[in-house]
Amino acid sequence: MSGEVSETREREWWVPPFGPRRFRLLVGLSFYPYSLMNASYVVIGSLLAAAVNYDRMAGMALAYLLAVGVSAHSLDAMAPNKPWGDFLTRRQLGGLAAVALVLALGIGLYYALLFAPLMLPLGAAELFFLLAYNLELFGGRFHTDFWFATSWGFLPVLVGYVLQTDSLSLASLCGGLFGFFTAYVEISASRPYKALKREGRDLQAASRFESVLKAVVATVLATALMLLLLSFQK
């Protein structure tokens, strides 16, 4: 991996400017603003339910942080052209991905088997997309903006709602559309942003895409926080 690409990734807006390089890259590898955005969709879905079990909501949000923030991004970093893989070996990345995924699946299965069996097909779909998207299986057929928005935006909202109710509703589907379109904006802005940063050209345009990314992350997190505060007033 070239030093230039690695250097570019070290300067991403979510990478802390302090600490050893290995620590900064490990934090960067988690893509934590986007991972928190993904977990927020679970929170939003849960809070659309009439009655909310906050322990389940927090547990499933943690499962998504493990599955996406650790496992999915570790798998993504194993590809030969990815800029985070120079500080961890493929074996280390694979081990990190496997451990996080096993923990996430354990949490999901616990809640599904005890409280919400309808989560089982949703969880199976999420597992499929996690592997198919990040490993670019089937010739990269599922490595598209549409499937990204479906698996990282639409489905997590449904999972959050089903976790509380073991059912679907019009409200949950509308919430899923919110997740889909905000995730679609995020990935649509992320691709040109990464290309501009990688090539080191038109940094002004890259800055505009960065502003879009920050805005969509803030929108999703603020929506989850608003619904959480409102739920406390019920």
TALIN-V613080 format. One record per pair of residues at least 24 apart in sequence whose ideal C-beta (glycine too) atoms are under 7 Angstrom apart, sorted by the first residue. I is the first residue (numbers start at 1). J is the second residue. D is the distance in Angstrom with one decimal. If there is no record, write none. Layout:
[[I	J	D] [I	J	D]]
//
This chain:
[[1	83	6.6] [1	85	6.4] [1	86	4.3] [5	83	4.4] [5	198	6.4] [6	83	5.7] [6	86	5.4] [8	83	6.8] [8	197	5.4] [8	198	6.0] [9	83	4.2] [9	84	6.2] [13	210	5.9] [22	87	5.4] [25	84	6.2] [25	87	4.9] [28	84	6.6] [29	73	5.6] [29	77	6.0] [29	84	4.6] [30	69	4.7] [30	70	6.6] [30	73	6.1] [31	69	6.9] [31	73	5.5] [32	69	6.3] [33	217	4.7] [34	186	6.8] [34	217	6.7] [35	65	5.7] [35	68	5.2] [35	69	3.3] [36	221	6.3] [37	217	5.0] [37	220	4.7] [37	221	6.6] [38	64	5.5] [38	68	4.8] [38	152	5.5] [38	156	6.0] [39	64	4.6] [39	65	5.1] [40	220	5.0] [40	221	5.4] [40	224	3.9] [41	153	6.1] [41	156	3.7] [41	157	4.8] [41	160	6.7] [41	179	4.5] [42	156	5.0] [42	159	6.0] [42	160	4.0] [43	160	6.4] [43	224	4.4] [43	228	6.7] [44	157	5.7] [44	160	6.4] [44	175	5.8] [44	223	6.2] [44	224	5.2] [44	227	6.0] [45	156	6.7] [45	157	3.9] [45	158	6.2] [45	159	6.3] [45	160	2.5] [45	161	4.1] [45	172	6.3] [45	175	5.7] [46	160	4.0] [46	161	6.6] [46	163	6.0] [46	164	5.2] [47	227	4.0] [47	228	6.3] [47	231	5.3] [48	161	5.4] [48	171	5.0] [48	172	5.8] [48	175	5.1] [49	161	5.8] [49	164	3.7] [49	165	5.1] [51	164	6.9] [52	164	5.9] [52	231	5.7] [53	164	6.2] [56	111	5.8] [56	115	6.8] [56	163	5.4] [56	164	6.9] [57	160	6.8] [59	107	5.6] [59	111	6.6] [60	107	6.9] [60	111	6.3] [60	159	6.7] [60	160	6.6] [60	163	5.4] [62	107	6.6] [63	104	4.4] [63	107	4.0] [63	108	5.3] [64	156	6.1] [66	100	4.4] [66	103	5.3] [66	104	4.1] [67	100	6.8] [67	101	6.2] [67	104	3.9] [67	130	6.3] [68	152	7.0] [70	96	6.2] [70	100	3.6] [71	97	4.5] [71	100	4.1] [71	101	4.1] [71	104	6.6] [71	130	6.9] [72	130	5.3] [72	134	5.0] [75	134	4.1] [75	135	5.8] [76	134	4.6] [111	163	5.9] [115	166	6.8] [116	162	5.3] [116	163	5.3] [116	166	4.2] [117	166	6.6] [118	162	4.9] [118	166	5.1] [118	167	6.8] [119	159	6.2] [119	162	5.3] [119	163	6.3] [122	155	6.1] [122	158	6.0] [122	159	5.2] [122	162	6.3] [125	155	6.3] [126	151	6.3] [126	155	5.7] [145	184	6.0] [145	187	4.9] [145	188	5.8] [148	183	6.5] [148	187	4.7] [149	180	4.8] [149	183	4.2] [149	184	3.9] [149	187	6.5] [150	180	6.4] [152	183	5.0] [153	179	3.6] [153	180	4.7] [153	182	6.2] [153	183	2.8] [153	184	7.0] [154	179	5.2] [154	180	4.1] [182	216	5.5] [182	219	6.4] [182	220	5.4] [185	216	5.0] [186	213	6.4] [186	216	4.9] [189	213	5.3]]
//
